[in-house]
């Protein structure tokens, strides 16, 4: 599947990734990467760690959604209690969003 586009004179290919929380597709570097390592799930700040990775916004809602659903299948693994705890600790470091408190729809 090629997504190469003709058009702009200087369209450089930008790697696109899908946030496993909200399914938004964005340039890779705007998302955080979580990687499945032998030690369990870990945040990969460099984006270069080996292993299967998943991408997420640095938003609580995305992490919560991902933890509840798409993260484990995206990583082809099951989340251990330890993994969840670690992911929750990361999530807790993000600022609280307004939409978190005004969740209605
Ligand atoms: Zn997201």
py3Dmol code that shows the C-alpha trace and the ligand (Angstrom):
import py3Dmol

protein = """\
ATOM      1  CA  UNK A   1       0.000   0.000   0.000  1.00  0.00           C
ATOM      2  CA  UNK A   2       1.575   3.199  -1.147  1.00  0.00           C
ATOM      3  CA  UNK A   3       0.561   6.503   0.293  1.00  0.00           C
ATOM      4  CA  UNK A   4       3.023   8.483  -1.699  1.00  0.00           C
ATOM      5  CA  UNK A   5       1.402  11.668  -2.829  1.00  0.00           C
ATOM      6  CA  UNK A   6       2.160  13.875  -5.726  1.00  0.00           C
ATOM      7  CA  UNK A   7       1.517  17.460  -5.063  1.00  0.00           C
ATOM      8  CA  UNK A   8       3.521  19.808  -2.946  1.00  0.00           C
ATOM      9  CA  UNK A   9       6.935  20.475  -4.368  1.00  0.00           C
ATOM     10  CA  UNK A  10       8.628  19.409  -1.204  1.00  0.00           C
ATOM     11  CA  UNK A  11       6.572  16.677   0.332  1.00  0.00           C
ATOM     12  CA  UNK A  12       9.066  14.772   2.318  1.00  0.00           C
ATOM     13  CA  UNK A  13       7.900  11.448   3.546  1.00  0.00           C
ATOM     14  CA  UNK A  14       6.934  11.696   7.173  1.00  0.00           C
ATOM     15  CA  UNK A  15       6.440   8.503   9.087  1.00  0.00           C
ATOM     16  CA  UNK A  16       2.872   8.344  10.279  1.00  0.00           C
ATOM     17  CA  UNK A  17       1.715   6.416  13.258  1.00  0.00           C
ATOM     18  CA  UNK A  18      -1.636   5.723  14.814  1.00  0.00           C
ATOM     19  CA  UNK A  19      -2.319   6.543  18.426  1.00  0.00           C
ATOM     20  CA  UNK A  20      -3.643   3.312  19.883  1.00  0.00           C
ATOM     21  CA  UNK A  21      -5.843   5.324  22.214  1.00  0.00           C
ATOM     22  CA  UNK A  22      -7.800   7.556  19.862  1.00  0.00           C
ATOM     23  CA  UNK A  23      -6.758   6.094  16.479  1.00  0.00           C
ATOM     24  CA  UNK A  24      -5.626   9.452  15.215  1.00  0.00           C
ATOM     25  CA  UNK A  25      -2.848   9.240  12.654  1.00  0.00           C
ATOM     26  CA  UNK A  26      -0.013  11.622  13.239  1.00  0.00           C
ATOM     27  CA  UNK A  27       3.632  12.114  12.451  1.00  0.00           C
ATOM     28  CA  UNK A  28       5.590   9.658  14.496  1.00  0.00           C
ATOM     29  CA  UNK A  29       7.558  12.207  16.448  1.00  0.00           C
ATOM     30  CA  UNK A  30       4.477  13.824  17.888  1.00  0.00           C
ATOM     31  CA  UNK A  31       3.523  10.586  19.591  1.00  0.00           C
ATOM     32  CA  UNK A  32       5.091   8.715  22.473  1.00  0.00           C
ATOM     33  CA  UNK A  33       6.284   5.214  21.929  1.00  0.00           C
ATOM     34  CA  UNK A  34       5.761   2.318  24.263  1.00  0.00           C
ATOM     35  CA  UNK A  35       7.815  -0.729  23.576  1.00  0.00           C
ATOM     36  CA  UNK A  36       7.503  -4.301  24.660  1.00  0.00           C
ATOM     37  CA  UNK A  37      10.820  -5.241  26.155  1.00  0.00           C
ATOM     38  CA  UNK A  38      11.916  -8.393  27.943  1.00  0.00           C
ATOM     39  CA  UNK A  39      11.406  -6.449  31.152  1.00  0.00           C
ATOM     40  CA  UNK A  40       7.866  -5.578  30.252  1.00  0.00           C
ATOM     41  CA  UNK A  41       6.343  -2.509  28.724  1.00  0.00           C
ATOM     42  CA  UNK A  42       8.482   0.541  28.755  1.00  0.00           C
ATOM     43  CA  UNK A  43       8.379   4.047  27.514  1.00  0.00           C
ATOM     44  CA  UNK A  44      10.775   4.522  24.663  1.00  0.00           C
ATOM     45  CA  UNK A  45      11.784   8.172  24.600  1.00  0.00           C
ATOM     46  CA  UNK A  46      14.198   7.661  21.722  1.00  0.00           C
ATOM     47  CA  UNK A  47      11.699   5.851  19.537  1.00  0.00           C
ATOM     48  CA  UNK A  48      14.459   3.494  18.585  1.00  0.00           C
ATOM     49  CA  UNK A  49      14.292   0.735  21.109  1.00  0.00           C
ATOM     50  CA  UNK A  50      14.048  -2.700  19.562  1.00  0.00           C
ATOM     51  CA  UNK A  51      10.852  -4.616  19.938  1.00  0.00           C
ATOM     52  CA  UNK A  52       7.251  -4.174  19.078  1.00  0.00           C
ATOM     53  CA  UNK A  53       6.052  -0.712  19.847  1.00  0.00           C
ATOM     54  CA  UNK A  54       2.829   1.188  20.049  1.00  0.00           C
ATOM     55  CA  UNK A  55       2.288   4.900  19.750  1.00  0.00           C
ATOM     56  CA  UNK A  56       0.280   7.140  21.974  1.00  0.00           C
ATOM     57  CA  UNK A  57      -0.445  10.781  22.571  1.00  0.00           C
ATOM     58  CA  UNK A  58       0.836  12.190  25.796  1.00  0.00           C
ATOM     59  CA  UNK A  59      -2.732  12.426  26.927  1.00  0.00           C
ATOM     60  CA  UNK A  60      -4.384  10.635  29.784  1.00  0.00           C
ATOM     61  CA  UNK A  61      -7.495   9.818  27.834  1.00  0.00           C
ATOM     62  CA  UNK A  62      -5.488   8.099  25.132  1.00  0.00           C
ATOM     63  CA  UNK A  63      -3.512   6.042  27.614  1.00  0.00           C
ATOM     64  CA  UNK A  64      -6.593   5.068  29.530  1.00  0.00           C
ATOM     65  CA  UNK A  65      -8.321   3.987  26.393  1.00  0.00           C
ATOM     66  CA  UNK A  66      -5.269   2.147  25.177  1.00  0.00           C
ATOM     67  CA  UNK A  67      -4.848   0.333  28.468  1.00  0.00           C
ATOM     68  CA  UNK A  68      -8.465  -0.660  28.416  1.00  0.00           C
ATOM     69  CA  UNK A  69      -8.366  -1.922  24.892  1.00  0.00           C
ATOM     70  CA  UNK A  70      -6.013  -1.551  22.004  1.00  0.00           C
ATOM     71  CA  UNK A  71      -2.606  -1.526  23.625  1.00  0.00           C
ATOM     72  CA  UNK A  72      -2.222  -5.215  24.324  1.00  0.00           C
ATOM     73  CA  UNK A  73      -3.266  -6.348  20.827  1.00  0.00           C
ATOM     74  CA  UNK A  74      -1.132  -3.615  19.259  1.00  0.00           C
ATOM     75  CA  UNK A  75       1.854  -5.045  21.072  1.00  0.00           C
ATOM     76  CA  UNK A  76       0.729  -8.616  20.495  1.00  0.00           C
ATOM     77  CA  UNK A  77       1.023  -9.312  24.152  1.00  0.00           C
ATOM     78  CA  UNK A  78      -0.999  -9.343  27.299  1.00  0.00           C
ATOM     79  CA  UNK A  79      -0.496  -6.675  29.844  1.00  0.00           C
ATOM     80  CA  UNK A  80       0.670  -7.928  33.170  1.00  0.00           C
ATOM     81  CA  UNK A  81      -0.375  -6.227  36.366  1.00  0.00           C
ATOM     82  CA  UNK A  82       3.119  -4.849  36.447  1.00  0.00           C
ATOM     83  CA  UNK A  83       2.807  -3.414  32.972  1.00  0.00           C
ATOM     84  CA  UNK A  84      -0.463  -1.777  33.806  1.00  0.00           C
ATOM     85  CA  UNK A  85       0.959  -0.291  36.921  1.00  0.00           C
ATOM     86  CA  UNK A  86       3.896   1.123  35.044  1.00  0.00           C
ATOM     87  CA  UNK A  87       1.692   2.536  32.319  1.00  0.00           C
ATOM     88  CA  UNK A  88      -0.596   4.065  34.906  1.00  0.00           C
ATOM     89  CA  UNK A  89       2.353   5.738  36.557  1.00  0.00           C
ATOM     90  CA  UNK A  90       3.303   7.328  33.262  1.00  0.00           C
ATOM     91  CA  UNK A  91      -0.259   8.325  32.585  1.00  0.00           C
ATOM     92  CA  UNK A  92      -0.470   9.955  35.972  1.00  0.00           C
ATOM     93  CA  UNK A  93       2.394  12.227  35.077  1.00  0.00           C
ATOM     94  CA  UNK A  94       0.401  13.891  32.325  1.00  0.00           C
ATOM     95  CA  UNK A  95      -1.581  16.991  33.100  1.00  0.00           C
ATOM     96  CA  UNK A  96      -5.257  16.486  33.729  1.00  0.00           C
ATOM     97  CA  UNK A  97      -7.260  17.383  30.694  1.00  0.00           C
ATOM     98  CA  UNK A  98     -10.402  19.391  30.805  1.00  0.00           C
ATOM     99  CA  UNK A  99     -12.147  16.719  28.851  1.00  0.00           C
ATOM    100  CA  UNK A 100     -11.298  14.266  31.603  1.00  0.00           C
ATOM    101  CA  UNK A 101     -13.413  16.140  34.083  1.00  0.00           C
ATOM    102  CA  UNK A 102     -16.094  17.100  31.618  1.00  0.00           C
ATOM    103  CA  UNK A 103     -16.588  13.757  30.064  1.00  0.00           C
ATOM    104  CA  UNK A 104     -20.098  13.607  28.782  1.00  0.00           C
ATOM    105  CA  UNK A 105     -20.479  12.294  25.331  1.00  0.00           C
TER     106      UNK A 105
END
"""
ligand_1 = """\
1
ZN
Zn -4.491 9.682 20.995
"""
view = py3Dmol.view(width=600, height=400)
view.addModel(protein, "pdb")
view.setStyle({"model": 0}, {"cartoon": {"style": "trace"}})
view.addModel(ligand_1, "xyz")
view.setStyle({"model": 1}, {"stick": {}})
view.zoomTo()
view.show()
